[in-house]
Amino acid sequence: MGFLTWVAAGLIAFGLSRLVKRGRVRAVPVELMLALCPAILAGIVATALDFGGWAVFDVRAGLFALATAFAILGFARRRGHAPQPE
């Protein structure tokens, strides 16, 4: 249940980020991986911090995974549209 929570957090972050048009990454699979991978890694870190576990649902782990996925997606969008030096 914990692992599914992390994946769901990544999918929620991906879905909400696709609603924001500004700075959108054009490749959907890339943006999906930019949401899922950090969410799963954040879930593993949350497990190490004793927020639930692989098979145990914990809201804190889900929120941690969601916040991490949002942060990585925001950074990727901002990084992709930084002003280019002339």
PyMOL commands that place a pseudoatom at each C-alpha (Angstrom):
pseudoatom trace, name=CA, resn=MET, resi=1, chain=A, elem=C, hetatm=0, pos=[0.000, 0.000, 0.000]
pseudoatom trace, name=CA, resn=GLY, resi=2, chain=A, elem=C, hetatm=0, pos=[2.875, 2.385, 0.728]
pseudoatom trace, name=CA, resn=PHE, resi=3, chain=A, elem=C, hetatm=0, pos=[4.461, 1.871, -2.674]
pseudoatom trace, name=CA, resn=LEU, resi=4, chain=A, elem=C, hetatm=0, pos=[1.115, 2.489, -4.368]
pseudoatom trace, name=CA, resn=THR, resi=5, chain=A, elem=C, hetatm=0, pos=[0.765, 5.706, -2.376]
pseudoatom trace, name=CA, resn=TRP, resi=6, chain=A, elem=C, hetatm=0, pos=[4.096, 6.938, -3.727]
pseudoatom trace, name=CA, resn=VAL, resi=7, chain=A, elem=C, hetatm=0, pos=[3.151, 6.058, -7.295]
pseudoatom trace, name=CA, resn=ALA, resi=8, chain=A, elem=C, hetatm=0, pos=[-0.237, 7.742, -6.856]
pseudoatom trace, name=CA, resn=ALA, resi=9, chain=A, elem=C, hetatm=0, pos=[1.507, 10.866, -5.526]
pseudoatom trace, name=CA, resn=GLY, resi=10, chain=A, elem=C, hetatm=0, pos=[3.728, 10.921, -8.606]
pseudoatom trace, name=CA, resn=LEU, resi=11, chain=A, elem=C, hetatm=0, pos=[0.738, 10.490, -10.914]
pseudoatom trace, name=CA, resn=ILE, resi=12, chain=A, elem=C, hetatm=0, pos=[-1.161, 13.266, -9.146]
pseudoatom trace, name=CA, resn=ALA, resi=13, chain=A, elem=C, hetatm=0, pos=[1.836, 15.582, -9.499]
pseudoatom trace, name=CA, resn=PHE, resi=14, chain=A, elem=C, hetatm=0, pos=[2.115, 14.645, -13.172]
pseudoatom trace, name=CA, resn=GLY, resi=15, chain=A, elem=C, hetatm=0, pos=[-1.579, 15.230, -13.818]
pseudoatom trace, name=CA, resn=LEU, resi=16, chain=A, elem=C, hetatm=0, pos=[-1.628, 18.601, -12.101]
pseudoatom trace, name=CA, resn=SER, resi=17, chain=A, elem=C, hetatm=0, pos=[1.563, 19.705, -13.820]
pseudoatom trace, name=CA, resn=ARG, resi=18, chain=A, elem=C, hetatm=0, pos=[0.049, 18.880, -17.223]
pseudoatom trace, name=CA, resn=LEU, resi=19, chain=A, elem=C, hetatm=0, pos=[-2.744, 21.366, -16.449]
pseudoatom trace, name=CA, resn=VAL, resi=20, chain=A, elem=C, hetatm=0, pos=[-0.236, 24.226, -16.208]
pseudoatom trace, name=CA, resn=LYS, resi=21, chain=A, elem=C, hetatm=0, pos=[0.714, 25.236, -19.722]
pseudoatom trace, name=CA, resn=ARG, resi=22, chain=A, elem=C, hetatm=0, pos=[3.624, 27.564, -19.033]
pseudoatom trace, name=CA, resn=GLY, resi=23, chain=A, elem=C, hetatm=0, pos=[7.001, 25.870, -19.286]
pseudoatom trace, name=CA, resn=ARG, resi=24, chain=A, elem=C, hetatm=0, pos=[5.509, 22.469, -20.069]
pseudoatom trace, name=CA, resn=VAL, resi=25, chain=A, elem=C, hetatm=0, pos=[7.940, 19.750, -21.073]
pseudoatom trace, name=CA, resn=ARG, resi=26, chain=A, elem=C, hetatm=0, pos=[6.845, 18.622, -24.532]
pseudoatom trace, name=CA, resn=ALA, resi=27, chain=A, elem=C, hetatm=0, pos=[7.628, 14.943, -24.120]
pseudoatom trace, name=CA, resn=VAL, resi=28, chain=A, elem=C, hetatm=0, pos=[4.926, 13.368, -21.959]
pseudoatom trace, name=CA, resn=PRO, resi=29, chain=A, elem=C, hetatm=0, pos=[6.980, 10.242, -21.070]
pseudoatom trace, name=CA, resn=VAL, resi=30, chain=A, elem=C, hetatm=0, pos=[9.855, 12.430, -19.885]
pseudoatom trace, name=CA, resn=GLU, resi=31, chain=A, elem=C, hetatm=0, pos=[7.590, 14.475, -17.652]
pseudoatom trace, name=CA, resn=LEU, resi=32, chain=A, elem=C, hetatm=0, pos=[5.948, 11.298, -16.353]
pseudoatom trace, name=CA, resn=MET, resi=33, chain=A, elem=C, hetatm=0, pos=[9.354, 9.904, -15.373]
pseudoatom trace, name=CA, resn=LEU, resi=34, chain=A, elem=C, hetatm=0, pos=[10.257, 13.277, -13.827]
pseudoatom trace, name=CA, resn=ALA, resi=35, chain=A, elem=C, hetatm=0, pos=[7.219, 12.832, -11.582]
pseudoatom trace, name=CA, resn=LEU, resi=36, chain=A, elem=C, hetatm=0, pos=[7.311, 9.107, -10.794]
pseudoatom trace, name=CA, resn=CYS, resi=37, chain=A, elem=C, hetatm=0, pos=[11.014, 8.553, -10.120]
pseudoatom trace, name=CA, resn=PRO, resi=38, chain=A, elem=C, hetatm=0, pos=[11.401, 11.331, -7.516]
pseudoatom trace, name=CA, resn=ALA, resi=39, chain=A, elem=C, hetatm=0, pos=[8.117, 10.316, -5.863]
pseudoatom trace, name=CA, resn=ILE, resi=40, chain=A, elem=C, hetatm=0, pos=[9.318, 6.732, -5.466]
pseudoatom trace, name=CA, resn=LEU, resi=41, chain=A, elem=C, hetatm=0, pos=[12.736, 7.850, -4.228]
pseudoatom trace, name=CA, resn=ALA, resi=42, chain=A, elem=C, hetatm=0, pos=[11.078, 10.217, -1.767]
pseudoatom trace, name=CA, resn=GLY, resi=43, chain=A, elem=C, hetatm=0, pos=[8.913, 7.349, -0.571]
pseudoatom trace, name=CA, resn=ILE, resi=44, chain=A, elem=C, hetatm=0, pos=[12.027, 5.275, 0.065]
pseudoatom trace, name=CA, resn=VAL, resi=45, chain=A, elem=C, hetatm=0, pos=[13.564, 8.155, 1.995]
pseudoatom trace, name=CA, resn=ALA, resi=46, chain=A, elem=C, hetatm=0, pos=[10.317, 8.574, 3.936]
pseudoatom trace, name=CA, resn=THR, resi=47, chain=A, elem=C, hetatm=0, pos=[10.473, 4.877, 4.809]
pseudoatom trace, name=CA, resn=ALA, resi=48, chain=A, elem=C, hetatm=0, pos=[14.030, 5.360, 6.052]
pseudoatom trace, name=CA, resn=LEU, resi=49, chain=A, elem=C, hetatm=0, pos=[12.721, 8.242, 8.206]
pseudoatom trace, name=CA, resn=ASP, resi=50, chain=A, elem=C, hetatm=0, pos=[10.097, 5.831, 9.615]
pseudoatom trace, name=CA, resn=PHE, resi=51, chain=A, elem=C, hetatm=0, pos=[7.110, 7.351, 7.796]
pseudoatom trace, name=CA, resn=GLY, resi=52, chain=A, elem=C, hetatm=0, pos=[5.207, 4.165, 7.045]
pseudoatom trace, name=CA, resn=GLY, resi=53, chain=A, elem=C, hetatm=0, pos=[6.823, 1.548, 4.859]
pseudoatom trace, name=CA, resn=TRP, resi=54, chain=A, elem=C, hetatm=0, pos=[6.609, -0.413, 1.620]
pseudoatom trace, name=CA, resn=ALA, resi=55, chain=A, elem=C, hetatm=0, pos=[3.337, -2.050, 2.560]
pseudoatom trace, name=CA, resn=VAL, resi=56, chain=A, elem=C, hetatm=0, pos=[2.005, 0.433, 5.127]
pseudoatom trace, name=CA, resn=PHE, resi=57, chain=A, elem=C, hetatm=0, pos=[-0.052, 3.480, 4.176]
pseudoatom trace, name=CA, resn=ASP, resi=58, chain=A, elem=C, hetatm=0, pos=[1.154, 6.716, 5.761]
pseudoatom trace, name=CA, resn=VAL, resi=59, chain=A, elem=C, hetatm=0, pos=[-0.114, 10.164, 4.828]
pseudoatom trace, name=CA, resn=ARG, resi=60, chain=A, elem=C, hetatm=0, pos=[3.238, 11.769, 5.674]
pseudoatom trace, name=CA, resn=ALA, resi=61, chain=A, elem=C, hetatm=0, pos=[5.065, 9.563, 3.166]
pseudoatom trace, name=CA, resn=GLY, resi=62, chain=A, elem=C, hetatm=0, pos=[2.490, 10.368, 0.490]
pseudoatom trace, name=CA, resn=LEU, resi=63, chain=A, elem=C, hetatm=0, pos=[2.756, 14.106, 1.100]
pseudoatom trace, name=CA, resn=PHE, resi=64, chain=A, elem=C, hetatm=0, pos=[6.545, 13.881, 1.136]
pseudoatom trace, name=CA, resn=ALA, resi=65, chain=A, elem=C, hetatm=0, pos=[6.495, 12.063, -2.218]
pseudoatom trace, name=CA, resn=LEU, resi=66, chain=A, elem=C, hetatm=0, pos=[3.996, 14.550, -3.662]
pseudoatom trace, name=CA, resn=ALA, resi=67, chain=A, elem=C, hetatm=0, pos=[6.005, 17.583, -2.561]
pseudoatom trace, name=CA, resn=THR, resi=68, chain=A, elem=C, hetatm=0, pos=[9.215, 16.091, -3.936]
pseudoatom trace, name=CA, resn=ALA, resi=69, chain=A, elem=C, hetatm=0, pos=[7.605, 15.312, -7.304]
pseudoatom trace, name=CA, resn=PHE, resi=70, chain=A, elem=C, hetatm=0, pos=[6.209, 18.860, -7.517]
pseudoatom trace, name=CA, resn=ALA, resi=71, chain=A, elem=C, hetatm=0, pos=[9.616, 20.325, -6.661]
pseudoatom trace, name=CA, resn=ILE, resi=72, chain=A, elem=C, hetatm=0, pos=[11.433, 18.294, -9.322]
pseudoatom trace, name=CA, resn=LEU, resi=73, chain=A, elem=C, hetatm=0, pos=[8.811, 19.069, -11.970]
pseudoatom trace, name=CA, resn=GLY, resi=74, chain=A, elem=C, hetatm=0, pos=[8.940, 22.772, -11.107]
pseudoatom trace, name=CA, resn=PHE, resi=75, chain=A, elem=C, hetatm=0, pos=[12.710, 22.790, -11.244]
pseudoatom trace, name=CA, resn=ALA, resi=76, chain=A, elem=C, hetatm=0, pos=[12.702, 20.988, -14.605]
pseudoatom trace, name=CA, resn=ARG, resi=77, chain=A, elem=C, hetatm=0, pos=[10.230, 23.475, -16.058]
pseudoatom trace, name=CA, resn=ARG, resi=78, chain=A, elem=C, hetatm=0, pos=[12.128, 26.452, -14.726]
pseudoatom trace, name=CA, resn=ARG, resi=79, chain=A, elem=C, hetatm=0, pos=[15.468, 25.044, -15.854]
pseudoatom trace, name=CA, resn=GLY, resi=80, chain=A, elem=C, hetatm=0, pos=[14.165, 24.348, -19.336]
pseudoatom trace, name=CA, resn=HIS, resi=81, chain=A, elem=C, hetatm=0, pos=[13.025, 27.941, -19.820]
pseudoatom trace, name=CA, resn=ALA, resi=82, chain=A, elem=C, hetatm=0, pos=[15.847, 29.893, -18.234]
pseudoatom trace, name=CA, resn=PRO, resi=83, chain=A, elem=C, hetatm=0, pos=[16.961, 32.946, -20.221]
pseudoatom trace, name=CA, resn=GLN, resi=84, chain=A, elem=C, hetatm=0, pos=[19.777, 32.076, -22.612]
pseudoatom trace, name=CA, resn=PRO, resi=85, chain=A, elem=C, hetatm=0, pos=[22.967, 34.162, -22.428]
pseudoatom trace, name=CA, resn=GLU, resi=86, chain=A, elem=C, hetatm=0, pos=[23.644, 36.191, -25.546]
for i in range(1, 86): cmd.bond("trace and resi %d" % i, "trace and resi %d" % (i + 1))
show_as sticks, trace
zoom trace
